[in-house]
Amino acid sequence: MAMIRLAAGSPTAARRVVSRTTYWQDEVAAASPPPAHIDQTRKRYRMPDDRPVLDTLTEITAASVDHSSLEAREHMLARLAALVAVDAPAASYVLNVDPAAEVGVTLEDVQGVLVAVAPVVGTARVVSAAAKITQALDFVIDVAVAEIEAELEADEV
């Protein structure tokens, strides 16, 4: 286990995590189309196929894992603590769910991190983080269910 790296531990694997999350967002958007005026705005401002921001985040993540002396699990716990400290949005937690699960981070570990950082970041940040973590997990679960349902429908056809 000591040599296992995070899913985001290499540029290729990190891109997989980011692109899967982007795929999920696209799937969720397709499942519930927005009103026409919002859809027209999105088309007007559509991101190009190359995604420099996501690519940069992927490369930064891979570099942080490669240069860290922490084991993969501890690395993810440190990232979680940092997300709490900066009051990160739910999307940041979504990007870290799969890598954290892959290295064995449990719900009890997440709760432990929230308890550990509470005296430093304050109760408001911890409550905010708990709500955003819950939103992130709900999103990941909803997407997983949608993927399973789509696979089942495809098997029936």
Buried (B, 14 or more C-beta within 10 A) or exposed (E): EEEEBBBBBBBEBBBBBBEBBBEBBEBEEEEEEEEEEEEEEEEEEEEEEEBEEBBEBBEEBBEBBEEBEEBBBEBBBBBBBEBBBEEBEBEBBBBBBBBBEBBEBEEEBBEBBBEBBBEEBEEEBBEBBBEBBEBBBEBBEBBEEBBEEEEEEEEEE
